[in-house]
Each structure stands twice: as C-alpha cells, then as structure tokens.
Amino acid sequence: MIEQGRLILTMMPSLYCKLDCPHCYLSKEQRRSKECLSLEQIKTTVEKIKDYYKDKNIQNAAIDIYWYGGEPTTMGVEMFSDMCDIINTTFKKHKIKHILLSALVGVNLDEWAPILKKYCNSKIQTSYDAMMRGKRYDMSWQKQVVNALDRGLSVNTLSVFNKSIQFDGYQKTFVKLMGLGIRECGWLPFQKNIRNDDTGMYDEYSTSMNEFSDFMIGFSNLNNDTHTHTHTHTHTNDGCVFLIGNEIFINSMNINGTSMSNTGAQTVFLMPNGDMVMPNYDEFNNIEFMQKFGNILKQSFEKILTSKSRRRWIRRQINRNNNKECMECDSWNCCLMEFWKNNNKDDDCYGAKKYVEWVKKHSTQEPTFIENIS
C-alpha cells in the first residue's frame, strides 16, 4: 500500500495526444489540450509526498513513476528530463524507477533514445494494437520498434486486447512480437468508457472475457513450449521467449498475495491540474471514469489518501465490489481484476478466472515480485 511505502505514481502531466485510440477514455478536447503541469508544480507534488513519508518515518519507499498521458513524449526531452531530475533529487533517499509508455509512432528516437537510457533503464513500454488502427499505423509502429531496438533500447508491450488481435489469434501474434524482438509483454481487457461507448467503438473493437482468457491461455501455453536458441540476452529467466506480466503476477500473488494484492491500493494518478484520481466504474454499465480523491496542489498527500472519496474507493476494491462470485473465488488473491467492477453474465469474470486457473496448473515461469517486470 501507499501508506506502507509502496507507491506507483502514474504521471499524466499532459493529456495531449494526436492519436485517437478506441480504448482511450480521454475526450478529443482533453487530447488536444496543451495544459501541462509546470516544473514548480511537479516539485510541489513530490515534496508533499516526500514530507508524507518523512512524517510516517518511512525511509526507503519504493516509488515507480509511470509516465502516461496522452502521449508523454509530446512534452519534449528537456521538460521530461527536468521533471525526472526534480523527482530523483527529491526522492534521493528512496528507490525510484521511471517507466515511460509511448505509442512510439511519430516519436523522434534520435532525441529520446539517450533520455530513455539515462532515466528509464534503457526501456520503453508501448501498446501493440494489430490492425485496429489500420495497416499504415501498424507498419509505422513496427518500424519504430526495430528502430528503438537498434538504438540499444528494450521494448516491452502493454496492450489492450481487441478484436483485431483476437482475429489474428495467439499464434500469429506470438510470432509477430517474437520476430520484432520484444521479450516482455502484458495484456489488458478492453474497457468501456463514455467516449468509446457513445461512438460505438466499444462494440466495434472490444471482446468478451472468455475470448481474452482463451487468447491468454493459448499465448502462454505456446510460450511454455517455445524457447530461444540465439543470443543469451534474449532469454527469459526460464528459457521461454516472453516474460508475460499477467502470468508472473498470478504466480507471485498466488504465493505472496494478500487481501490487498489486487486492489490498486499502491497506485494513484496525477492529472494536469493537480487532481489525484483513480479509474472507477459506474454501478450499472461498467463505464470507466476517473474518481477524484483530491488535489495535491491544494492539499497534503495525507489528506488525499484519507479522503472520503479514496476510502470509499478502497472499500470497493477490498470488498470485490460485493461480487458474490468474486468473494467466493479461491483465486481472490491473484486474479487480474485491475479495478473492481460488475462481471458480465455468461462470461468469464474480469479477473480472467479461466486463465488464472490455467496459470496455477501449467505455468513454467518463476514467481517474482511484479515490480521487477516493467
């Protein structure tokens, strides 16, 4: 939990993005806005967090900074570097890791590769969309992946599973990502939000949870049976091609998990106006929205963490949204339900129980703490 010194701070200092991804919850107005947190506001934010841990007498907090958006690279290398320097200097007594998520398409890697090597351990995270955004986009993305790898970067994917990926199937997807040189991947179900529900993109691109689980089982099983025989540095810890974040999480939490393992209690998002929020879902249609806890520019970090809004949100996570099937499930400590919501009737649950049960019986990947996989 954040209160115990484990913080995942998802930085969204700007929401600006030229793209129009179907799974994105941001409106066109938000994605075209040039509003951005200033360096002084970033400093105020991290100073308040540092003061919180000092007051709690936590000397060695583990803090992961996830740079999301929008497209985080649109802020430019100078602004990003200055933000990272402020964060690293402020948290110099704590364990800090930076992870940047980028679409990659349109990113000037001449400028960004040295910055990613300096601040992000030579890694970049990106989303694989298959043909969801068209052949031209996919070809541009593939070229950028190769470009990044040629510059000495590691590229891992965190992808929203969509109908295009489902149509290709796990075998074609596996071979494609393997051929590109990607060795770490994670997968998320396609979520409904106001924007994609209103435009019809949710119905056009989303899949069922049964389809998600079937893909994950096939992909993971193929990974178990496929081993690299080229360069040693491309091997995972067990010889398989990919480190699959979902699988590692399930294995780790099945052994080390607690009642708070998958509640999001270690995470908070920072928005361009200073609001601290987390994804939430309405009680009727599972439409995603951002639940505001408070504003770090106007309040202390403790006030935000102890706000009625956050306490209510945490209770919903701990109580598994009062889903009867979730409360009775024997995989409650290691399921993939990212933020708790209602399950769909006649479908696998949002925790992907079918896949979770497969992993518990068949996985060959060694358990590790998920924070070691970025």
N, C-alpha and C positions, 0 to 999 in steps of 0.2 A: 504493500500500500504506500501511497504518497507519504502518509503520516509516519511510516516506519523507515523512510529513506530510499524508497524505490520510485523514481519519478520518470515517466515518459511524457515529455513536454512536446506536443505536436505544434510546431510553429507555423502559423499561417499569417505572416506579417503583411502579405499582399494576396488578394484573391485573383489578381489579373491573369488572364489566360486567353490566348487567341483561339483555342480549340473549343469544341462543342461535344464533349464525350457524353454518350447517352446515359452512363451511370452517374454522372456528376450531379450533385444536389444544388449547385450554385446557379443562380439565375443569370441571364445574359447581362443584366445590369451589374451584378457583382463581378462577373468575369471581365467586364470591360472597365471596371473602376480602377483608377490609379492610386487610390488610398493605400497608404503603407505606413506601418509603424516606423517612427523615427529611431535613430540610434539612441537618443536620450530616453525614449520610451522603452526600448529594449533594456537599457541599463536599469531603469526604474523597476522593470519587471523582475529581472534576475537578482537585483539587490534585495527585493522583498522576499524572494524565495530563499536566498542565502540567509537573510535575517530569521526567517521561519525555522530553518534547520539549526541555526545557531541557538535560538531560543529553546528548541527541542533537544539540544545537546547531541545532535547527530552530526558527527564529524566527517563521515565518509559516505555520503549519499551517492547512489548510482543513478546518474541522470542521463537519459538518452534524449537527444534533441532531434526530432523528426521534422525535416523541412518539407512542408507540403504547401498546398495553395488551393486553387490557382497553380500556375507554373512558377516554382521558386526561382528558376534561373532568370526570369524576366527582371528581377531586381538588379542584376548586374554583378559582376565578380567583386567590384570594390565594396558595394554595400553589403554583400553576403560576407565577405572577408572581415569587414569591420564588425558586423554582428557577431560572428564567430569569435573574434578576438575579445570582444566585450564579455561574452559568455564564458570563454575559457579563463579569462583573467579573474572574473568574479567568482567562478566556481573552482579555482585552482586547487582547493583542498579536497575537492570531491572528484569522483570518477565520471568523466564526461565522454560521451560518444555522439558524433554527428552522423545522421543518415539523411541523404537527400533523395527525394522521389521526383523524377522528371519524366515527362513524355518523351524526351530525347529528340524528337522531331523538331527541327529548327534551332537546336541548341548549338552554339559555336564551341566546339570542343577544343579548338586551339586555345581559347581563353579559359575554359572550365576544367580541362584535364589537370593542369597544375594545381588548381584550387582544390579539386576533389582529392588529389594526392595529399595535399597539406592538411586539410581539415576532416576528411571523410574516409581516412584509411584506404584511399585509392579505390573506393567503391561508389557505385551509383545504383539506385533502385529505379525500375521503370515498369510500366504496365504493358503486358502483351495482350493485344486485342483481336488478333487474327484478322478476318476481313470485315469486322464490324464497322470500321471507318473507311473501308474501301481498299482496293489493291494498291493504289498510289501511296496511300499513307503507310500501309504495311511495308512496302518496299523501302520507303524512306526510313522507317523505323529500323528495319534490318540493317541497312547501310550504316546507320548511326551506332548500332550495337557493335558491328565489326570495327567501325572507326574508333569507338571507345576502347575496345579490347586491344587494338593495335597500338593505342597510346599507353598501354600498361594499366588500364583500369579493369576492375572486376565489375561485371554487370549481373545483377540479380533481378528477378521479376516478381512483382506482387500484382497479380492480375485478377480482374473481376470476370468470373466465368460467365460467358454469354453464349447465345445461340450459334454464333459463328464458330466458336471454339468447340462447342458440342457437335456441330455438323462435321468439322474436321476429324473429331474423335481423338482419343488419348494417344493412339499410336502415331498419327501424323504430327500431332502437337509435340509429342516427346522427341521425335526425330528432328523436327524443325528447331526446337530450342537447343537440343544437344548439338546439332550441326553449327549453330551460331556461336557456340562456346559458352553458353550460360550454364552455371553449375549450382545455383541456388534459386529456388522458386517457392512462391506461396500463392494460394488461391482463395478468393473471397466470393461468396454468393452475390448475385446481382440484387441490389436493394431498391425498393420503391421509394420515390420521393415526390414532392409536389410537382417538380418540373417534369420529370420523365413520365409521371402518371398523366398529367394534363396533355402532354404532347403525343401520347401513345407509344413513346419509345420503350416504356417498361414492358408492355405486352409484346413489342416487336423483338426485343433483344434478351429478355430475361428467360431463365429456365426454372424448372422445378428443382426442389432439393433432392428428389430421387435421382434426377439427371446429374446434379452436382456430385452426389455421393458415388454414383456409378462411374463417372469420369475419374474421380479421385482414386477409387479402388483400382481401376484399370491402369492409370498412370503410375501409381505407387507399386503395383504388382510388376509392371514392366520394368520399373526402376530396380526392383529387387533382383530381377533376372538379367539385367544388363550391366556390364562392368566396362570401365575404360581400360584400354591397354596401350595408351600412348604415353603422354608425359605424366610423371608422378604428381605434379602440382595440380592436375585437373581431377584427381581422385577425391572423393569424399572420404569421410572417416571410416567407412565400411566397404569401400571399393565400388559402390554404386555410382551412377552418373550424377544424380542430383541430391543435394540436401533439400528436402521438402519441408518447409517450415511447419505446415499443418501436422505432418506426421511426427516431427520432432516434438512439437508442443504436446500432442496427445501422449506420446511415450513419457515425456518428462513429467507432465501433470498426473499421469496415472500412478507414478511412483512418488513424486514430491508434492502433489497438488493439495490444496486446502479448500475450504469453503469460499475463499476469496480468489481462487486461481483465475477464473474467467469472468470476473465482474467488472473489469475496467477500472478498478479502484486505484491503479497506479498511473492513470492517464488523465491528462487534461489538455484541451485545445486552446490556443491563444489566437484570437481574431484580430484583424487590422485596427479595430477601435479599442482594443484592450479587454474586450469581453473574454472571459474564460468559460468554455462551453464543453459539452459532450453530446455525441449523437444520441437521440432518443427516438421513440416510435409512438405514434398515437395508438390508442387502445382499440380502435375499430378496424382500420385499414392497413396497419403496419406501415404508414407513411413516415419516412425518416425526416427528422428536423433537428436543429441544434438547440439543446436545452441550456439556457444561460444559468450560470452559477453566481456570477458577479463580474466586477470589472477591476482588474489588477492595477490600473492606473489611478483608481479612486479608493480602493480598499486594500487591506492587508491580505496576504496569501491565506492566513489562517481564517479570516472572515469568509473568504470564498470557499474554503474547504469545509467549513462548518455551517454554511448557509442552509436554510431550509430546503432550497432547490436541490443542492447536491445531496443532502441527507436523504431526501425523498428519492432521488435518482439511485443512490447506492442501495437503499432498501429494496427497490425494484429489482436490482441486479442480484442481491443476496437471496431474495425470495423467488428467484427464477420467474419473475413476472406472474407468480402464482399459477404457472402452467402445471396442471396435475401430472402430466406425463413426464415433465422435467423433474419435478420434486421426487417422483418415484423411480427415476432412472438410476441405474448403478454406474453410469458414466458421468455423473453430475460434476465431478471434479476435473474432467479432462475433455469436455465436449467443445465444439467450435462455435458455440453461440457467442458472437462477438459482443453484442449489446442486446439485452433480453427483450423479446417481443412475443407475440402470439404465433404459435405454429399453424401451418396450413393443414386443413383437414385432408385426409387420404394422401399424405405426402410425408417424406422423411422430415424430421424436425430441422429447425435452423441450426441446431448443434451438429447436424450430419451424423446421427447415431449409427446409421448403417456403415458409414466409412470409419467411424471411431471404433466400432466393434471389430471391423476387419483389421485395423491397425493393431489393436490389442492382441490379436491372434497371429498375425502374419508378418508384422513389421520386422525388418532386419536392421533398421537404423538405430544407432545407440542413443539412449536418452541423454539429453543435455539441457541446461537451462536455456530457454528460448532467447534470452538476451545475447547469447553468444552467436546467434544467427541473425544477420541484418540484411 
